[in-house]
Amino acid sequence: MVKPHDLLDNTKCYEQIRQHCWPDGVSCPHCMSQGVTRQGKDDTQPDRQCY
């Protein structure tokens, strides 16, 4: 269950989104492999992770 106060902080909000999208860990949307690589960060939103 998402707690509203967790959505006020960008870091917590992105973590909630990741947990919702990938409850078993981040995976490729095409092949479902969990061998994904972090590809950096969004300069405008530093808490946002690119894969």
C-alpha distance matrix in Angstrom:
0.0 3.8 6.4 9.6 11.9 10.7 11.9 15.3 16.5 17.5 17.1 13.5 12.8 14.7 13.1 9.6 11.6 13.5 10.7 9.5 13.3 14.6 12.4 15.9 17.4 19.0 21.5 24.2 23.4 27.0 27.8 24.4 26.1 24.1 27.2 26.2 27.7 26.4 28.8 28.5 26.7 26.9 29.5 28.1 24.5 25.0 21.3 21.1 22.2 24.5 24.9
3.8 0.0 3.8 6.3 8.7 7.3 8.2 11.6 13.0 14.0 14.1 10.5 9.5 11.9 10.9 7.3 9.5 12.1 10.2 9.2 12.8 14.6 13.2 16.9 17.5 18.6 21.3 23.8 23.0 26.8 27.9 24.7 26.3 24.2 27.0 25.5 26.6 24.8 26.9 26.3 24.1 24.0 26.3 24.7 21.2 21.9 18.3 18.3 19.9 22.3 23.4
6.4 3.8 0.0 3.8 5.5 5.5 7.2 9.7 11.4 13.5 13.8 10.2 9.8 13.0 12.1 9.2 12.0 14.6 12.9 12.6 16.1 17.8 16.4 19.9 20.2 21.3 24.3 26.9 26.3 30.1 31.3 28.1 29.4 27.1 29.7 28.0 28.7 26.6 28.6 27.5 25.1 24.8 26.8 25.0 21.4 22.0 18.6 19.2 21.2 24.1 25.5
9.6 6.3 3.8 0.0 3.8 5.4 5.4 7.2 9.9 12.2 13.5 10.4 9.3 13.0 13.2 10.6 12.6 15.8 15.0 14.3 17.5 19.6 18.9 22.5 22.5 23.0 25.9 28.1 27.3 31.1 32.7 29.7 31.2 29.0 31.4 29.3 29.7 27.4 28.9 27.5 24.7 23.9 25.5 23.2 20.0 21.0 18.0 18.7 21.3 24.1 26.0
11.9 8.7 5.5 3.8 0.0 3.8 5.4 5.5 7.7 10.7 11.8 9.0 9.1 12.8 12.9 11.2 13.8 16.5 16.0 16.1 19.2 20.9 20.2 23.5 23.0 23.6 26.9 29.2 28.9 32.7 34.1 31.1 32.1 29.6 31.7 29.6 29.6 27.0 28.5 26.8 23.9 23.3 24.5 22.4 19.1 19.6 16.7 18.2 20.9 24.1 26.2
10.7 7.3 5.5 5.4 3.8 0.0 3.8 5.6 6.2 8.5 8.7 5.4 5.9 9.4 9.1 7.7 10.6 12.9 12.5 13.1 16.0 17.5 16.9 20.0 19.4 19.9 23.3 25.7 25.6 29.4 30.7 27.6 28.5 25.9 27.9 25.8 25.8 23.3 25.0 23.4 20.7 20.5 22.1 20.4 16.8 17.0 13.8 15.1 17.4 20.7 22.6
11.9 8.2 7.2 5.4 5.4 3.8 0.0 3.8 5.6 6.9 8.6 6.3 4.4 8.2 9.4 7.8 9.4 12.5 12.9 12.8 15.2 17.3 17.5 20.8 19.9 19.8 22.8 24.8 24.3 28.1 29.8 27.0 28.2 25.9 27.8 25.4 25.4 22.7 24.0 22.3 19.4 18.5 20.1 18.0 14.6 15.7 12.7 13.4 16.3 19.2 21.4
15.3 11.6 9.7 7.2 5.5 5.6 3.8 0.0 3.8 6.4 8.9 7.7 6.8 10.3 11.8 11.1 12.7 15.5 16.2 16.5 18.7 20.7 21.0 24.1 22.9 22.7 25.8 27.6 27.3 31.0 32.8 30.2 31.1 28.7 30.4 27.7 27.3 24.3 25.2 23.1 19.8 18.8 19.6 17.2 14.1 15.2 12.8 14.3 17.6 20.7 23.3
16.5 13.0 11.4 9.9 7.7 6.2 5.6 3.8 0.0 3.8 5.6 5.4 6.0 8.7 10.0 10.5 12.3 14.3 15.4 16.4 18.3 19.8 20.2 22.9 21.3 21.0 24.3 26.2 26.4 30.1 31.6 29.0 29.5 26.9 28.2 25.5 24.7 21.6 22.6 20.3 17.1 16.5 17.2 15.3 12.0 12.3 9.8 11.9 15.0 18.5 21.2
17.5 14.0 13.5 12.2 10.7 8.5 6.9 6.4 3.8 0.0 3.8 5.5 4.9 6.1 8.5 9.8 10.5 12.2 14.1 15.2 16.3 17.9 19.0 21.5 19.5 18.5 21.7 23.3 23.5 27.1 28.8 26.4 26.8 24.4 25.5 22.5 21.6 18.4 19.1 16.8 13.5 12.7 13.8 12.0 8.5 9.0 6.4 8.2 11.5 14.8 17.7
17.1 14.1 13.8 13.5 11.8 8.7 8.6 8.9 5.6 3.8 0.0 3.8 5.5 5.4 6.3 8.8 10.1 10.8 12.4 14.4 15.5 16.3 17.1 19.3 17.0 16.4 19.9 21.8 22.6 26.1 27.4 24.9 24.8 22.1 23.0 20.4 19.4 16.2 17.5 15.3 12.6 12.9 14.2 13.5 9.7 8.8 5.3 7.8 10.1 13.8 16.3
13.5 10.5 10.2 10.4 9.0 5.4 6.3 7.7 5.4 5.5 3.8 0.0 3.8 5.6 5.0 6.2 8.7 9.9 10.5 12.2 14.2 15.1 15.2 17.8 16.2 16.3 19.8 22.2 22.6 26.4 27.5 24.6 24.9 22.1 23.7 21.3 21.0 18.2 20.0 18.3 15.8 16.1 17.8 16.8 13.0 12.5 8.9 10.5 12.5 16.0 18.0
12.8 9.5 9.8 9.3 9.1 5.9 4.4 6.8 6.0 4.9 5.5 3.8 0.0 3.8 5.4 5.1 6.3 8.7 9.9 10.6 12.3 14.1 14.8 17.7 16.3 15.8 19.0 20.9 20.8 24.6 26.1 23.5 24.3 21.9 23.7 21.1 21.0 18.3 19.7 18.2 15.4 15.1 17.1 15.6 11.9 12.5 9.1 9.5 12.0 15.0 17.2
14.7 11.9 13.0 13.0 12.8 9.4 8.2 10.3 8.7 6.1 5.4 5.6 3.8 0.0 3.8 5.4 5.0 6.2 8.6 9.8 10.4 11.8 13.3 15.8 13.7 12.7 15.8 17.6 17.8 21.4 23.0 20.5 21.0 18.7 20.2 17.4 17.2 14.6 16.0 14.7 12.3 12.3 14.8 14.0 10.3 10.5 7.0 6.5 8.4 11.3 13.4
13.1 10.9 12.1 13.2 12.9 9.1 9.4 11.8 10.0 8.5 6.3 5.0 5.4 3.8 0.0 3.8 5.4 5.1 6.2 8.6 9.9 10.3 10.8 13.2 11.3 11.3 14.8 17.3 17.9 21.6 22.6 19.6 19.9 17.2 18.9 16.7 16.8 14.6 16.8 15.9 14.1 15.0 17.5 17.2 13.4 12.8 9.0 9.0 9.8 12.8 14.0
9.6 7.3 9.2 10.6 11.2 7.7 7.8 11.1 10.5 9.8 8.8 6.2 5.1 5.4 3.8 0.0 3.8 5.5 5.1 6.1 8.6 9.9 9.8 13.0 12.2 12.5 15.7 18.2 18.1 21.9 23.0 20.0 20.9 18.5 20.8 18.8 19.6 17.6 19.7 19.1 17.2 17.5 20.2 19.3 15.6 15.7 12.0 11.7 12.7 15.4 16.4
11.6 9.5 12.0 12.6 13.8 10.6 9.4 12.7 12.3 10.5 10.1 8.7 6.3 5.0 5.4 3.8 0.0 3.8 5.4 5.0 6.1 8.3 9.7 12.8 11.7 11.0 13.7 15.5 15.1 18.9 20.4 17.7 19.0 17.1 19.3 17.0 17.9 16.1 17.8 17.6 15.7 15.7 18.8 17.9 14.5 15.1 11.8 10.3 11.2 13.1 14.0
13.5 12.1 14.6 15.8 16.5 12.9 12.5 15.5 14.3 12.2 10.8 9.9 8.7 6.2 5.1 5.5 3.8 0.0 3.8 5.4 5.2 5.7 7.5 9.9 8.1 7.4 10.4 12.8 13.0 16.8 17.8 14.9 15.7 13.5 15.7 13.6 14.6 13.2 15.4 15.6 14.5 15.4 18.7 18.5 15.1 15.0 11.7 10.0 9.6 11.3 11.5
10.7 10.2 12.9 15.0 16.0 12.5 12.9 16.2 15.4 14.1 12.4 10.5 9.9 8.6 6.2 5.1 5.4 3.8 0.0 3.8 5.6 5.3 4.9 7.9 7.5 8.5 11.6 14.5 14.7 18.4 19.0 15.6 16.5 14.1 16.9 15.5 17.0 16.0 18.7 19.0 18.0 19.0 22.2 21.9 18.4 18.1 14.6 13.5 13.1 14.9 14.7
9.5 9.2 12.6 14.3 16.1 13.1 12.8 16.5 16.4 15.2 14.4 12.2 10.6 9.8 8.6 6.1 5.0 5.4 3.8 0.0 3.8 5.7 5.8 9.5 9.9 10.3 12.4 14.8 14.0 17.8 18.8 15.6 17.4 15.7 18.7 17.3 19.1 18.2 20.4 20.9 19.7 20.1 23.4 22.7 19.4 19.8 16.4 14.8 14.9 16.2 16.1
13.3 12.8 16.1 17.5 19.2 16.0 15.2 18.7 18.3 16.3 15.5 14.2 12.3 10.4 9.9 8.6 6.1 5.2 5.6 3.8 0.0 3.8 6.3 9.0 8.7 8.0 9.4 11.3 10.3 14.0 15.3 12.4 14.4 13.2 16.1 14.5 16.5 16.0 18.0 19.0 18.2 18.6 22.2 21.8 18.8 19.3 16.3 14.0 13.4 13.9 13.3
14.6 14.6 17.8 19.6 20.9 17.5 17.3 20.7 19.8 17.9 16.3 15.1 14.1 11.8 10.3 9.9 8.3 5.7 5.3 5.7 3.8 0.0 3.8 5.4 5.1 5.2 7.0 9.8 10.0 13.5 13.8 10.4 11.7 10.0 13.2 12.2 14.6 14.6 17.2 18.5 18.4 19.6 23.1 23.3 20.3 20.1 17.0 15.0 13.5 14.1 12.7
12.4 13.2 16.4 18.9 20.2 16.9 17.5 21.0 20.2 19.0 17.1 15.2 14.8 13.3 10.8 9.8 9.7 7.5 4.9 5.8 6.3 3.8 0.0 3.8 5.6 7.9 9.8 13.1 13.4 16.7 16.5 12.8 13.9 11.9 15.3 14.9 17.3 17.3 20.3 21.4 21.1 22.5 25.9 26.0 22.6 22.2 18.8 17.4 16.2 17.3 16.0
15.9 16.9 19.9 22.5 23.5 20.0 20.8 24.1 22.9 21.5 19.3 17.8 17.7 15.8 13.2 13.0 12.8 9.9 7.9 9.5 9.0 5.4 3.8 0.0 3.8 7.0 8.4 12.0 13.1 15.8 14.8 11.0 11.4 9.1 12.6 13.1 15.8 16.6 19.8 21.3 21.7 23.6 27.0 27.6 24.4 23.6 20.4 19.0 17.1 17.8 15.8
17.4 17.5 20.2 22.5 23.0 19.4 19.9 22.9 21.3 19.5 17.0 16.2 16.3 13.7 11.3 12.2 11.7 8.1 7.5 9.9 8.7 5.1 5.6 3.8 0.0 3.8 6.4 10.1 12.0 14.9 14.1 10.5 10.2 7.2 10.1 10.0 12.3 12.8 16.1 17.6 18.2 20.3 23.7 24.6 21.5 20.4 17.4 15.9 13.7 14.4 12.4
19.0 18.6 21.3 23.0 23.6 19.9 19.8 22.7 21.0 18.5 16.4 16.3 15.8 12.7 11.3 12.5 11.0 7.4 8.5 10.3 8.0 5.2 7.9 7.0 3.8 0.0 3.8 7.1 9.2 12.2 12.0 8.9 8.7 6.1 8.5 7.2 9.5 10.0 12.9 14.7 15.4 17.4 21.0 22.0 19.2 18.4 15.8 13.7 11.1 11.0 8.8
21.5 21.3 24.3 25.9 26.9 23.3 22.8 25.8 24.3 21.7 19.9 19.8 19.0 15.8 14.8 15.7 13.7 10.4 11.6 12.4 9.4 7.0 9.8 8.4 6.4 3.8 0.0 3.8 6.3 8.7 8.2 5.3 5.3 4.3 7.0 6.3 9.6 11.2 13.6 16.1 17.3 19.1 22.8 23.9 21.5 21.0 18.8 16.2 13.4 12.3 9.3
24.2 23.8 26.9 28.1 29.2 25.7 24.8 27.6 26.2 23.3 21.8 22.2 20.9 17.6 17.3 18.2 15.5 12.8 14.5 14.8 11.3 9.8 13.1 12.0 10.1 7.1 3.8 0.0 3.8 5.4 5.7 4.6 5.3 6.4 7.8 6.5 9.7 11.5 13.0 16.0 17.4 18.8 22.6 23.8 21.9 21.7 20.0 17.0 14.1 12.1 8.8
23.4 23.0 26.3 27.3 28.9 25.6 24.3 27.3 26.4 23.5 22.6 22.6 20.8 17.8 17.9 18.1 15.1 13.0 14.7 14.0 10.3 10.0 13.4 13.1 12.0 9.2 6.3 3.8 0.0 3.8 6.1 5.5 8.1 9.7 11.6 10.2 13.1 14.4 15.4 18.1 18.9 19.7 23.4 24.1 22.3 22.8 21.0 17.7 15.5 13.4 10.9
27.0 26.8 30.1 31.1 32.7 29.4 28.1 31.0 30.1 27.1 26.1 26.4 24.6 21.4 21.6 21.9 18.9 16.8 18.4 17.8 14.0 13.5 16.7 15.8 14.9 12.2 8.7 5.4 3.8 0.0 3.8 5.9 8.2 11.0 12.1 11.4 14.3 16.2 16.8 20.0 21.2 22.0 25.7 26.7 25.2 25.6 24.2 20.8 18.4 15.8 12.9
27.8 27.9 31.3 32.7 34.1 30.7 29.8 32.8 31.6 28.8 27.4 27.5 26.1 23.0 22.6 23.0 20.4 17.8 19.0 18.8 15.3 13.8 16.5 14.8 14.1 12.0 8.2 5.7 6.1 3.8 0.0 3.8 5.4 9.0 10.1 10.6 13.9 16.5 17.7 21.0 22.7 24.1 27.8 29.0 27.3 27.3 25.7 22.6 19.8 17.4 14.0
24.4 24.7 28.1 29.7 31.1 27.6 27.0 30.2 29.0 26.4 24.9 24.6 23.5 20.5 19.6 20.0 17.7 14.9 15.6 15.6 12.4 10.4 12.8 11.0 10.5 8.9 5.3 4.6 5.5 5.9 3.8 0.0 3.8 6.4 8.8 9.4 13.1 15.4 17.3 20.3 21.7 23.3 27.0 28.1 26.0 25.8 23.8 20.9 18.2 16.5 13.2
26.1 26.3 29.4 31.2 32.1 28.5 28.2 31.1 29.5 26.8 24.8 24.9 24.3 21.0 19.9 20.9 19.0 15.7 16.5 17.4 14.4 11.7 13.9 11.4 10.2 8.7 5.3 5.3 8.1 8.2 5.4 3.8 0.0 3.8 5.3 7.0 10.7 13.6 15.8 19.0 20.9 22.9 26.5 28.1 26.0 25.3 23.4 20.9 17.7 16.0 12.4
24.1 24.2 27.1 29.0 29.6 25.9 25.9 28.7 26.9 24.4 22.1 22.1 21.9 18.7 17.2 18.5 17.1 13.5 14.1 15.7 13.2 10.0 11.9 9.1 7.2 6.1 4.3 6.4 9.7 11.0 9.0 6.4 3.8 0.0 3.8 5.5 9.1 11.6 14.4 17.2 19.0 21.4 24.9 26.5 24.2 23.0 21.0 18.8 15.6 14.6 11.2
27.2 27.0 29.7 31.4 31.7 27.9 27.8 30.4 28.2 25.5 23.0 23.7 23.7 20.2 18.9 20.8 19.3 15.7 16.9 18.7 16.1 13.2 15.3 12.6 10.1 8.5 7.0 7.8 11.6 12.1 10.1 8.8 5.3 3.8 0.0 3.8 6.7 10.0 12.6 15.7 18.1 20.9 24.1 26.2 24.2 22.8 21.2 19.1 15.5 14.1 10.5
26.2 25.5 28.0 29.3 29.6 25.8 25.4 27.7 25.5 22.5 20.4 21.3 21.1 17.4 16.7 18.8 17.0 13.6 15.5 17.3 14.5 12.2 14.9 13.1 10.0 7.2 6.3 6.5 10.2 11.4 10.6 9.4 7.0 5.5 3.8 0.0 3.8 6.7 9.1 12.2 14.6 17.1 20.4 22.5 20.6 19.4 18.0 15.7 12.1 10.4 6.7
27.7 26.6 28.7 29.7 29.6 25.8 25.4 27.3 24.7 21.6 19.4 21.0 21.0 17.2 16.8 19.6 17.9 14.6 17.0 19.1 16.5 14.6 17.3 15.8 12.3 9.5 9.6 9.7 13.1 14.3 13.9 13.1 10.7 9.1 6.7 3.8 0.0 3.8 6.1 9.1 11.9 14.9 17.9 20.4 18.8 17.1 16.3 14.3 10.5 8.8 5.7
26.4 24.8 26.6 27.4 27.0 23.3 22.7 24.3 21.6 18.4 16.2 18.2 18.3 14.6 14.6 17.6 16.1 13.2 16.0 18.2 16.0 14.6 17.3 16.6 12.8 10.0 11.2 11.5 14.4 16.2 16.5 15.4 13.6 11.6 10.0 6.7 3.8 0.0 3.8 5.8 8.3 11.5 14.4 16.9 15.2 13.4 12.8 10.9 7.1 6.0 4.4
28.8 26.9 28.6 28.9 28.5 25.0 24.0 25.2 22.6 19.1 17.5 20.0 19.7 16.0 16.8 19.7 17.8 15.4 18.7 20.4 18.0 17.2 20.3 19.8 16.1 12.9 13.6 13.0 15.4 16.8 17.7 17.3 15.8 14.4 12.6 9.1 6.1 3.8 0.0 3.8 6.9 9.7 12.3 15.1 14.3 12.8 13.2 11.1 7.7 5.3 4.9
28.5 26.3 27.5 27.5 26.8 23.4 22.3 23.1 20.3 16.8 15.3 18.3 18.2 14.7 15.9 19.1 17.6 15.6 19.0 20.9 19.0 18.5 21.4 21.3 17.6 14.7 16.1 16.0 18.1 20.0 21.0 20.3 19.0 17.2 15.7 12.2 9.1 5.8 3.8 0.0 3.7 7.0 9.1 12.2 11.4 9.5 10.5 9.1 6.5 5.6 7.3
26.7 24.1 25.1 24.7 23.9 20.7 19.4 19.8 17.1 13.5 12.6 15.8 15.4 12.3 14.1 17.2 15.7 14.5 18.0 19.7 18.2 18.4 21.1 21.7 18.2 15.4 17.3 17.4 18.9 21.2 22.7 21.7 20.9 19.0 18.1 14.6 11.9 8.3 6.9 3.7 0.0 3.8 6.1 8.7 7.7 6.0 7.4 6.0 4.9 5.5 8.7
26.9 24.0 24.8 23.9 23.3 20.5 18.5 18.8 16.5 12.7 12.9 16.1 15.1 12.3 15.0 17.5 15.7 15.4 19.0 20.1 18.6 19.6 22.5 23.6 20.3 17.4 19.1 18.8 19.7 22.0 24.1 23.3 22.9 21.4 20.9 17.1 14.9 11.5 9.7 7.0 3.8 0.0 3.8 5.5 5.3 5.7 7.8 5.9 6.7 6.9 10.7
29.5 26.3 26.8 25.5 24.5 22.1 20.1 19.6 17.2 13.8 14.2 17.8 17.1 14.8 17.5 20.2 18.8 18.7 22.2 23.4 22.2 23.1 25.9 27.0 23.7 21.0 22.8 22.6 23.4 25.7 27.8 27.0 26.5 24.9 24.1 20.4 17.9 14.4 12.3 9.1 6.1 3.8 0.0 3.8 5.6 5.7 9.1 8.7 10.0 10.6 14.2
28.1 24.7 25.0 23.2 22.4 20.4 18.0 17.2 15.3 12.0 13.5 16.8 15.6 14.0 17.2 19.3 17.9 18.5 21.9 22.7 21.8 23.3 26.0 27.6 24.6 22.0 23.9 23.8 24.1 26.7 29.0 28.1 28.1 26.5 26.2 22.5 20.4 16.9 15.1 12.2 8.7 5.5 3.8 0.0 3.8 6.2 9.2 8.8 11.3 12.2 16.0
24.5 21.2 21.4 20.0 19.1 16.8 14.6 14.1 12.0 8.5 9.7 13.0 11.9 10.3 13.4 15.6 14.5 15.1 18.4 19.4 18.8 20.3 22.6 24.4 21.5 19.2 21.5 21.9 22.3 25.2 27.3 26.0 26.0 24.2 24.2 20.6 18.8 15.2 14.3 11.4 7.7 5.3 5.6 3.8 0.0 3.8 5.6 5.6 8.7 10.7 14.4
25.0 21.9 22.0 21.0 19.6 17.0 15.7 15.2 12.3 9.0 8.8 12.5 12.5 10.5 12.8 15.7 15.1 15.0 18.1 19.8 19.3 20.1 22.2 23.6 20.4 18.4 21.0 21.7 22.8 25.6 27.3 25.8 25.3 23.0 22.8 19.4 17.1 13.4 12.8 9.5 6.0 5.7 5.7 6.2 3.8 0.0 3.8 5.4 7.6 10.2 13.7
21.3 18.3 18.6 18.0 16.7 13.8 12.7 12.8 9.8 6.4 5.3 8.9 9.1 7.0 9.0 12.0 11.8 11.7 14.6 16.4 16.3 17.0 18.8 20.4 17.4 15.8 18.8 20.0 21.0 24.2 25.7 23.8 23.4 21.0 21.2 18.0 16.3 12.8 13.2 10.5 7.4 7.8 9.1 9.2 5.6 3.8 0.0 3.8 6.3 9.8 12.9
21.1 18.3 19.2 18.7 18.2 15.1 13.4 14.3 11.9 8.2 7.8 10.5 9.5 6.5 9.0 11.7 10.3 10.0 13.5 14.8 14.0 15.0 17.4 19.0 15.9 13.7 16.2 17.0 17.7 20.8 22.6 20.9 20.9 18.8 19.1 15.7 14.3 10.9 11.1 9.1 6.0 5.9 8.7 8.8 5.6 5.4 3.8 0.0 3.8 6.7 10.0
22.2 19.9 21.2 21.3 20.9 17.4 16.3 17.6 15.0 11.5 10.1 12.5 12.0 8.4 9.8 12.7 11.2 9.6 13.1 14.9 13.4 13.5 16.2 17.1 13.7 11.1 13.4 14.1 15.5 18.4 19.8 18.2 17.7 15.6 15.5 12.1 10.5 7.1 7.7 6.5 4.9 6.7 10.0 11.3 8.7 7.6 6.3 3.8 0.0 3.8 6.6
24.5 22.3 24.1 24.1 24.1 20.7 19.2 20.7 18.5 14.8 13.8 16.0 15.0 11.3 12.8 15.4 13.1 11.3 14.9 16.2 13.9 14.1 17.3 17.8 14.4 11.0 12.3 12.1 13.4 15.8 17.4 16.5 16.0 14.6 14.1 10.4 8.8 6.0 5.3 5.6 5.5 6.9 10.6 12.2 10.7 10.2 9.8 6.7 3.8 0.0 3.8
24.9 23.4 25.5 26.0 26.2 22.6 21.4 23.3 21.2 17.7 16.3 18.0 17.2 13.4 14.0 16.4 14.0 11.5 14.7 16.1 13.3 12.7 16.0 15.8 12.4 8.8 9.3 8.8 10.9 12.9 14.0 13.2 12.4 11.2 10.5 6.7 5.7 4.4 4.9 7.3 8.7 10.7 14.2 16.0 14.4 13.7 12.9 10.0 6.6 3.8 0.0
